[in-house]
Amino acid sequence: MKKNCSCLIPRHLLILIEKIPNAMKLTFLFLVISLLTFTAEASAQRVSMSLNNVKVEKVLSVITKQTGLSIAYSKQIVNLDRKVSIQVEDADVASVLEKLVANTNLNYEIKNNKIYLFEKRTVTATPAAAQQKKQIAGTVTDSRGEPIIGANVVIKGTTTGTITDIDGHFDFEVPDNAVLQVSYIGYKSSEVPVNNQNLLAIQLKEDQQALEEIVVVGYGVQKKVNLTGAVTQVTAKTLDSRPITSVGQGLQGVVPNLNVDLGDGSPGKAATFNIRGKVSLNDSNPLCLVDGVPMDINLLNPEDIESLSVLKDAASAAIYGARASAGVILVTTKSGKNNKDGKVRVSYTNNIQWSKPTRIPDMVNTLEYMEANNESSERTNGIGSRPYQDFWMEAVRKRMEDPANNPLTLNIDGLLYYCDNENYYDAVLRNASPRQKHTLSVSRGTEKTNFYLSAGYMNENGLIKLNPDDYKQYNINMSINTEINKYLSVGGSYKLNKGNIDEPHVRDNIGSIWYSLPGTPPYRPIQREDGHYMGQVTAYLAQAGRRLTDKMDNWISFNATLNLMPGWFVKSDFSYNRYSELKKSHLTKVTEAAEREDQYWIKDDTGIDMESKHNDQYIFNVFTQYDKSIRDHNFTALLGFNQEWKEDQYHKSTRKDLISENIPEINLGTGSEYATGEHSHEAIRGAFFRLGYNWKQRYLFEVNGRYDGSSKFPKDYRYKFFPSFSGAWRISEEAFMSNTKSVIDDMKIRLSYGTLGNQQVSNTLFYSLLKSEKIDWLFGSGQNIDRPTGVKVGDLVNFTPTWEKTTTINVGLDIALFSKLSGTFDVYNRKTTDMLTAGLSLPDILGATPPKTNAADLETKGWELSLTWRDELKNGLRYDISFNLADNFSKITKFSSNEKKLFGKDNANNERYYVGQTLGEIWGFDTDGIYQSEEEVKAGPDQSALYSGKWEPGDVRYKDLDGDGKITYGEGTATNPGDQKVIGNRNPRFMYGINGNLEYKGFDLNIFFQGVGKRDMEFTNFLFWGPIKQGSTQITRELYENTWREDRRDAYYPSIKNASYNSLVQSRYIQNAAYIRLKNLTVGYTLPAQLTKKILFDKIRLYVSGQNLFECTPMVKTFDPETTKSAGDAYPFYRSFSFGIQVNL
């Protein structure tokens, strides 16, 4: 008999699983089985080495590499520079340690997968009466309450002691008058009298000088003190200190000269990243690698990130060759940690958030709107031309005063006069929208095997009230690594990043919601009494359908490491990526009520658009590294090979006139149909190397190089070699600096030079492609016209394009002072040559666009500064504050295809470039005030070239820059601009961030400011100019109260009338978009460890937080200074208030 079974798995999760390719399901199953089949591992560790007259530090490094054991010691006790010689073959690690500590005052202990080196203690004679003993217990924690595992707890003056366990706990027998000495690597030792206590809570303070930061670099890691390139690293602690929903939010203002553009506040909006300004006119996006593979970091869960390194100069990025000209962002995700105890660790975090817009335009009421438009009409068309008559305005006034007893509509001969007082921003936007984020992670580690599994879910409800929008994100991060034997280690990982955007489809004919919204008069109600929508934007927003975007990014990776001998290993990895993106746009019928009772505007065409992208990518890397030390000379050599293949497919199908508009499927359309598609592939192959040398870690040199080939270039121009050279001098290690050690902890000067390529160009750069298309120009372009199809001849191409090349020189200074202050300062110059741009202009009769050639050069200059102060007061209060500031600008030094130096936008709305141009320039007229009288108008320059009608008091007066008595556009070129000039620059300058943290007795505080010191914005949209730009549009209160009148001659804006010649781009109305914004304020509290241990938790932290709480800016209040869209066509940014919990088991 067949039984019905109900599935316990949620349907949306089943759908998600079904979409995962079979190969990935098998890999996922393999990883899960691997996690469930952990076996007991031998604790005996064997080592082999043949070292003569080397430093103790070198011996410890070899032991760590061959055994996987970590080593804990204090630099104040262990002399790392002492020379020893050790020759052993397959010997027990304990015998090596015996040789290492022989004839010293050191002793050792191996416990819990760690080696502890500590000072031998001598038992001192004490009176018999003092030898009475008792049993004590206690815990050792750091300043955040986290247990310190493996801390040494020794009775002062003896060798008697113990080591803390996995929970930081210890217990043993001590004399009544004992004093405990507690120590652990990276922390300051502490002496604690026992006195009459039986239970002790001991907290160790971090020794900032003893902590040596390890930085992730290309194909490896390096000590920060040994870096010769410009690299900035961000750790999980920085990202975890504030609740963020995206990587872009976490990085904005944190890394100097990493420019993060959040675009706007729409749910799921992807941030764009730029390192050190413009690199090319074609593409300036950095290479983003997650665990060594290129990935969209906007889809990552920030809580999965362990560290993030930004490689800024050619020396640090050269090993990535052709893709690294714009810099590199290296993301390392979290993984399991090796621990002998094999304990399973569970962590859960959540964040519940409520958001509202940062700025909503303050619009005038209906009566003010009518008064202003009447004034505008009379100034434009003459006295008496008032579109809003007195009876109508009186009806509006009465309804505003008493809406319950006055009609919404006046019906006069079938013509409807609406009397509402509607704020369309209030109607469209929510007062607050909820957002939530959850992350659960599980990890376990033994001596040789570890795994990590995390799952994340985020739901962002948007700010739109009518037909709401939202974004959902799902993340899975899974990895497993195991040591097969002392020679071979293997690992694998699986990542799934999925994002879904669900938003209203407002149709392209009304443009953006935010651009069109000011065009609806406020006297129109949102809905008429019969239920039909009045405003065009609200009608389309509520009825026009939905647009769904579904992104899924799957990654599988395998790696193997072979240790050939001490200091020499070979590593190989293979990754497969399947990325898919589906967009489904559903158009439904729209009905908009008009001004007459029986009149409606109907858009009744229905339809469905389906777009799909599928990318398959294969990545293979193999490299070997050898480290060797000969006395004070340290050498590193790395050699590797990289091969990548990528195949892209794109399809789009459109069908009109659905049988049922409620069933959006292609096969249910009966009207016109359209289909298109593309299929392309690309490959890159490279061999790379790195050679490093340092003497006593004082003089450091490094050479990187990569020989790259890209399928995007013709066969004979496909390969190029890109080298870099760098060096550093640690002045602080010189003998003549010995007297400054109490002040200067470290000081290093860096210098680097290198060349990189740029292959971020079209896959079909040197192909002339045929294209089939409907013949519109002859038979019309209506949707219901059956047009014949023709074949279009491909464009002209250049068969000899070559690489764009970027050469960078960087000078840097790293300094650490007083064991508290650290800083970095860099100055750089970057030149990009042979940029691919349109070639010389061709005669129009040819009928073809010019091919792209290597015809342009660009130069970028900049600098960056970062400072950090860390300290801990005697009362246990720990704090740090960091500040970073950066600046850059770019200039065109060669541009062959614009001989006349035309500026501004071309007919296709593309930016024009010319030699000498600073990128971001705003050209416009220089405002010379506002005309106050007819006499001033007559005495002013001839402005008829801008407007041939009559100029009047209240109009803008422009400055005659060329002295010819006329205001003209000239030829629109940089050599003959008429009366125009550069009046601003829209690119941000002097970007900065200020971050502060404070911790005290379980409480923690984070405060973060971010801002821009200089930026200009021009506004040409209706929201800024109102009826001055176009009559009958809505009016902001800012404009209404600051337009010129005869009784308000000192006003900021010209008189209110339909006069677009007054709203030309000009110096008076360029907005200063500099700002400082409180990006985050978080207050948290971690419950005492003694309490959480009783309920079987390692840590419980509660917090409350606010984002974008306030900003200061001289810009008009209507707009958010952070938006990058000069037209004001942007989804609002939001302020948010949230709370959350972090729990560790």
C-alpha positions, 0 to 999 in steps of 0.5 A, spaced: 500 500 500 502 506 498 503 511 503 502 519 503 508 522 506 509 529 508 516 533 507 519 536 513 523 541 509 520 547 507 518 548 500 523 554 498 529 550 501 527 544 496 527 549 490 533 552 492 536 544 493 533 542 486 537 548 482 544 546 485 547 542 479 548 534 480 556 535 480 555 540 486 550 536 490 555 530 489 561 534 492 556 537 498 555 530 499 562 528 499 564 533 504 558 532 509 560 524 509 568 527 510 565 531 516 561 525 519 567 520 519 572 523 523 577 518 526 582 518 532 589 521 530 595 519 533 598 524 537 606 522 536 609 527 532 616 526 528 620 531 525 626 531 521 631 537 520 638 538 518 640 545 521 647 548 522 648 555 526 641 557 525 636 562 530 632 558 535 626 562 531 628 558 525 627 551 529 621 553 532 618 554 525 620 548 522 617 544 528 610 548 526 610 546 519 612 539 520 608 537 526 602 542 526 603 544 533 603 551 535 608 554 540 607 558 545 612 563 549 614 569 551 619 573 547 622 576 554 623 569 556 625 566 549 631 568 546 629 567 538 636 570 536 640 564 539 644 560 534 643 552 535 645 546 530 640 540 530 640 534 526 635 529 527 631 524 522 624 522 524 625 523 531 620 525 536 619 532 537 620 532 545 627 529 543 628 536 539 625 540 544 630 537 549 636 539 544 633 546 544 633 547 551 639 544 553 644 549 557 638 554 558 634 556 563 628 554 559 623 548 560 618 545 555 611 542 555 607 539 550 599 539 551 593 540 548 596 540 541 601 546 543 608 546 545 609 551 551 616 554 552 617 557 559 622 559 564 625 554 569 623 556 576 627 554 582 624 552 589 626 557 595 626 554 602 620 557 606 619 556 613 615 549 615 609 553 617 608 557 611 608 550 607 600 549 609 597 547 602 590 548 599 586 546 593 585 552 589 581 553 582 580 559 577 579 561 570 584 565 565 581 570 560 582 576 556 580 583 556 573 581 552 572 575 557 574 570 552 578 564 555 585 563 554 587 556 552 594 553 555 596 559 559 602 558 564 600 558 571 606 557 576 607 558 583 612 564 583 619 561 585 618 554 584 617 549 578 610 547 580 604 549 576 599 547 571 596 549 564 589 552 563 584 547 559 579 549 553 575 553 558 581 557 561 580 553 567 585 551 572 586 547 579 591 545 583 594 545 590 598 551 592 601 554 599 596 559 603 601 564 601 603 563 594 603 568 589 601 565 582 605 567 575 600 567 569 603 568 562 601 566 555 604 568 548 601 575 546 599 577 553 603 581 559 605 576 565 601 577 571 602 576 578 596 574 583 597 573 590 592 567 592 591 570 600 585 567 602 581 566 595 579 559 593 576 561 586 580 566 582 578 570 576 584 572 572 584 577 566 591 578 562 592 584 558 594 584 551 602 585 549 601 589 543 608 589 542 608 582 542 603 581 537 606 580 530 600 581 525 600 576 519 598 579 512 594 575 506 598 576 500 598 573 493 599 566 493 601 566 501 602 570 507 607 574 510 609 578 516 607 585 516 613 587 518 616 584 512 612 587 507 615 591 501 608 593 498 602 597 499 597 592 503 592 594 508 588 588 511 582 588 515 580 583 520 574 579 522 574 583 528 573 590 524 567 587 520 564 584 527 564 590 531 558 593 527 552 590 524 552 590 517 548 587 511 553 587 506 561 587 505 560 594 502 558 597 508 563 594 512 569 596 508 566 603 506 571 608 510 575 603 513 581 602 508 584 608 505 583 609 498 579 603 497 573 607 495 566 604 496 560 606 492 554 604 495 550 607 489 543 608 493 539 604 498 535 599 494 535 592 497 540 588 494 544 594 491 551 591 489 556 596 491 562 598 486 569 598 489 575 602 486 582 602 489 586 609 488 582 612 483 581 611 475 585 606 472 582 606 465 577 609 461 574 602 460 574 598 467 577 600 473 574 595 478 579 591 482 580 583 482 576 580 487 578 573 490 575 569 495 579 564 497 583 564 491 578 564 486 574 570 483 567 572 486 562 577 487 563 579 494 557 583 494 553 576 495 558 574 501 555 573 508 560 578 512 560 574 518 564 568 513 570 573 512 576 571 516 580 577 513 580 581 507 587 584 504 587 590 499 593 590 494 594 597 492 600 597 488 604 594 482 609 590 487 603 587 491 599 585 485 603 584 480 603 576 481 596 576 479 598 580 472 593 582 467 587 582 471 590 586 477 591 593 474 586 596 478 588 593 484 586 586 488 581 585 494 583 578 497 578 575 502 579 569 506 573 566 509 573 562 516 575 555 517 575 550 522 581 550 527 585 544 529 584 542 536 586 536 540 580 536 544 576 535 538 570 539 541 564 542 536 563 549 536 557 552 535 556 560 533 549 564 532 548 571 531 542 575 529 540 582 527 533 585 527 533 592 524 528 597 522 530 602 517 527 609 514 529 614 509 535 618 511 532 624 507 525 625 504 524 631 500 520 637 504 514 638 499 510 644 499 502 643 500 497 644 495 495 651 496 502 653 496 503 649 490 498 653 486 500 659 488 507 658 486 505 655 479 500 661 478 506 666 479 510 662 475 505 662 469 504 670 470 511 671 470 512 666 463 506 668 460 503 675 462 498 677 468 492 673 468 494 667 466 493 663 472 492 656 471 489 655 478 483 659 479 480 663 485 474 658 486 479 652 486 484 655 491 478 656 496 476 649 495 483 647 497 484 651 502 477 649 506 479 642 505 485 643 508 482 646 514 477 641 515 477 635 510 471 631 513 466 636 511 469 639 505 469 635 498 475 631 495 472 633 488 469 639 484 465 636 478 463 642 474 460 640 467 464 633 467 471 636 469 473 634 475 477 639 480 481 635 485 482 638 492 487 633 496 493 635 499 497 629 498 504 628 499 506 623 494 513 621 498 509 619 504 504 615 499 510 611 496 515 610 502 514 606 508 515 610 515 519 604 517 521 597 514 524 591 517 530 587 516 533 581 519 539 577 518 541 570 521 548 566 521 549 559 524 556 556 524 559 549 526 566 548 526 570 542 529 577 540 529 582 535 531 590 535 531 590 533 523 583 535 521 578 541 521 571 543 518 567 549 518 560 550 516 556 556 516 549 558 513 546 565 513 539 568 511 538 575 510 531 579 508 531 586 507 524 589 506 525 595 502 522 602 503 516 602 498 509 602 500 505 601 494 507 594 491 513 593 496 520 591 494 524 586 498 531 582 497 533 575 500 540 572 501 542 565 502 549 563 504 552 556 505 560 556 506 563 549 508 570 547 508 574 541 510 582 540 511 585 534 513 593 532 514 594 525 511 601 524 513 606 529 515 607 530 507 600 531 504 594 535 506 588 535 502 582 540 503 575 542 499 570 547 500 563 549 497 560 555 497 553 557 495 551 565 495 544 566 492 540 573 492 533 574 490 530 581 488 523 582 488 521 589 486 515 593 482 515 593 475 514 601 473 515 600 465 521 604 462 516 609 459 516 613 466 523 612 467 525 611 475 520 612 480 524 617 484 525 621 477 518 622 476 515 622 482 515 630 483 511 631 476 505 629 480 501 635 482 499 634 490 492 636 489 491 629 485 489 624 490 492 617 490 486 614 488 479 617 486 473 615 490 472 609 484 478 606 486 482 608 480 489 611 481 491 618 479 498 619 479 502 616 473 507 614 478 503 611 483 498 608 478 504 604 475 507 602 481 501 599 484 499 596 477 504 595 472 507 588 475 513 585 478 520 584 476 524 578 479 532 577 479 535 571 482 542 570 482 545 564 484 553 563 485 556 556 486 563 554 488 567 548 489 574 547 490 579 542 492 586 543 494 592 539 496 599 541 499 605 536 499 611 538 503 617 535 500 622 537 505 623 543 511 621 549 508 619 547 501 612 545 499 608 544 493 600 546 493 595 545 487 588 547 487 582 546 482 575 550 482 569 550 478 564 555 478 557 555 476 553 562 476 546 563 474 542 570 473 535 570 471 530 576 470 523 575 469 519 582 468 512 581 468 508 587 465 500 588 467 495 592 465 495 599 468 489 604 468 490 611 470 484 616 472 484 622 468 481 629 469 474 628 467 470 623 470 469 618 465 476 619 462 482 614 463 489 613 461 490 605 459 496 602 458 493 595 456 499 591 453 501 585 457 507 581 456 513 577 459 520 578 459 525 573 460 533 574 461 538 569 463 545 568 464 549 562 465 557 562 466 561 556 467 568 557 470 574 553 471 580 555 475 587 551 476 593 553 480 599 550 482 605 553 485 611 551 489 615 555 495 621 554 498 624 558 504 631 558 506 635 561 511 643 561 511 645 565 518 642 572 517 640 571 510 633 569 509 630 567 502 624 566 499 622 563 492 615 562 489 614 559 482 607 557 479 602 556 474 595 559 473 589 557 468 582 559 467 577 558 462 570 561 462 564 560 458 558 565 458 551 564 455 546 569 455 538 569 452 532 573 452 525 572 450 519 577 450 512 575 448 506 580 448 499 580 450 498 574 455 492 570 455 491 571 462 496 577 465 496 573 472 500 567 469 506 570 466 509 565 462 512 565 455 508 560 452 501 564 454 503 570 450 499 571 443 502 578 441 509 580 438 515 576 440 522 577 440 528 573 442 536 574 442 542 571 445 549 570 445 555 565 447 562 567 448 568 564 452 575 566 454 581 564 457 587 566 461 594 563 462 599 565 466 606 563 469 608 567 475 614 568 480 616 571 487 623 572 489 624 575 496 630 576 500 632 580 507 637 580 511 636 580 519 629 583 517 632 589 516 633 590 509 628 587 504 627 586 497 622 582 493 621 581 485 614 579 482 613 577 475 607 574 471 607 572 464 600 572 462 596 570 456 589 572 454 584 570 449 581 577 448 587 579 444 589 577 437 594 571 437 600 575 436 599 580 441 596 575 446 602 574 451 605 579 455 610 579 461 609 584 467 614 585 473 615 589 479 620 590 484 620 593 491 624 594 497 624 596 504 629 598 510 627 597 517 631 603 520 628 601 527 633 595 526 639 599 525 644 600 531 644 607 531 637 607 532 638 603 539 637 608 543 630 610 540 627 603 542 623 606 548 619 611 543 620 607 536 618 600 536 618 600 528 620 604 522 620 602 515 621 605 508 618 602 502 619 603 495 616 599 489 615 600 482 612 595 477 607 594 471 601 591 470 596 589 464 589 590 463 585 585 459 578 587 462 576 589 455 570 586 450 571 578 448 570 580 441 575 586 441 578 584 434 572 580 431 567 584 426 560 581 428 554 580 423 547 581 427 540 580 424 535 585 426 528 588 424 528 593 419 525 599 423 527 605 419 524 603 413 517 599 416 516 603 422 518 601 429 511 599 432 510 593 436 504 590 432 508 591 425 511 585 422 517 588 420 522 584 415 529 581 418 535 584 415 543 582 417 547 588 419 554 588 417 559 588 423 563 594 425 570 596 423 575 592 427 582 593 429 586 587 428 592 589 432 590 591 439 595 590 445 595 590 452 593 597 456 599 597 461 599 600 468 605 603 471 606 605 478 611 607 483 609 607 490 613 610 496 611 608 503 612 609 511 610 605 516 611 607 523 610 604 530 611 608 537 610 608 544 607 601 543 601 604 542 601 608 536 601 605 529 601 609 522 602 608 515 603 613 509 603 612 502 604 617 496 604 614 489 604 615 481 600 611 476 600 611 469 596 607 464 598 607 457 595 604 450 588 605 453 583 602 448 578 608 445 575 609 439 580 611 433 580 617 429 574 620 426 571 617 420 567 620 414 560 620 416 559 617 409 562 611 411 557 609 415 561 605 420 564 607 427 571 607 428 574 601 431 578 601 438 585 603 438 591 603 443 590 611 443 589 614 450 594 615 456 591 616 463 595 619 469 593 618 477 596 621 483 594 620 490 596 619 497 593 616 503 594 616 511 592 611 516 593 612 524 591 607 530 592 608 537 591 603 542 591 603 549 589 600 556 588 603 562 590 601 569 583 600 571 582 595 565 579 600 560 581 598 553 580 603 547 583 604 540 581 610 535 583 609 528 583 615 522 584 614 515 585 620 510 586 619 502 586 623 496 587 622 488 585 625 482 586 623 474 588 626 468 588 625 461 595 625 458 593 623 451 587 622 447 587 621 439 580 621 437 578 628 440 582 632 436 578 638 437 577 637 445 570 637 445 567 636 452 561 634 456 556 628 453 556 626 446 549 624 442 549 617 446 550 621 453 557 618 453 563 622 456 567 626 452 575 626 453 580 630 451 588 631 453 589 635 459 582 633 462 581 632 470 576 626 470 570 628 473 570 635 471 563 639 471 563 645 465 558 650 466 557 658 466 560 662 471 554 666 475 554 673 476 548 674 480 541 675 479 538 681 475 535 686 480 532 691 475 531 692 468 537 697 468 541 691 470 539 687 464 540 692 459 547 693 462 549 686 462 552 682 456 548 679 450 545 673 453 540 671 447 545 665 445 542 662 451 535 664 450 532 669 444 526 672 448 526 677 453 531 677 459 528 680 466 529 682 473 529 675 477 533 672 471 540 669 472 546 674 469 552 670 467 559 672 467 562 674 460 569 670 461 571 672 454 570 679 454 566 679 447 560 682 450 556 676 449 554 669 453 555 663 448 557 656 448 563 657 443 565 651 439 564 647 446 571 645 446 576 646 451 580 651 446 574 655 445 569 654 450 565 661 449 563 663 456 564 656 459 569 653 464 570 648 469 566 650 475 567 643 479 569 636 479 564 630 481 569 625 483 570 625 491 576 628 494 579 627 501 575 621 503 576 619 510 574 614 516 574 615 524 573 609 528 573 608 535 572 602 540 572 601 547 571 595 552 570 595 559 568 590 564 564 586 559 561 593 555 563 594 548 562 601 544 563 602 537 563 609 533 564 610 526 564 616 522 565 616 514 566 622 510 568 626 504 572 632 504 571 635 497 566 633 492 561 637 487 555 636 484 550 639 479 543 638 479 539 638 473 532 635 475 525 637 476 526 636 484 531 641 484 529 646 480 521 645 480 517 649 475 524 653 473 526 647 469 519 645 467 512 648 469 507 644 473 512 640 477 512 639 485 516 644 489 520 643 495 520 648 500 527 649 500 525 652 493 519 655 494 522 659 500 528 662 496 526 664 489 527 671 487 521 676 488 521 684 488 520 683 496 526 678 496 532 680 492 537 676 496 534 670 494 538 664 492 534 661 486 532 666 480 524 668 480 520 662 479 517 661 472 518 656 466 525 658 464 530 653 463 535 658 461 536 660 468 537 652 470 543 651 466 549 648 469 552 654 472 557 656 478 552 658 483 548 652 483 554 647 484 552 643 490 558 642 495 557 635 497 562 634 502 559 630 508 561 627 515 556 621 517 555 617 523 555 611 520 555 606 526 554 607 533 553 600 537 553 598 544 554 591 547 554 587 553 558 580 554 555 576 560 560 574 565 564 568 563 562 565 570 555 566 568 555 563 561 559 557 563 553 555 568 548 555 562 553 551 558 555 557 553 562 560 552 559 567 550 553 571 550 553 578 547 547 583 546 547 589 543 543 595 540 546 599 534 544 605 529 546 606 522 547 613 518 544 616 525 546 623 522 550 627 517 553 634 516 553 637 509 553 644 506 548 641 501 541 643 500 537 638 505 533 635 499 538 630 497 543 625 500 550 627 499 552 620 499 548 619 493 552 618 486 547 620 481 547 627 480 540 627 477 537 625 484 534 619 481 536 615 487 533 610 491 533 613 498 539 611 503 536 609 510 537 610 517 536 604 521 536 602 529 537 594 530 538 589 536 541 583 536 545 577 540 551 573 539 552 566 542 557 561 542 557 554 544 
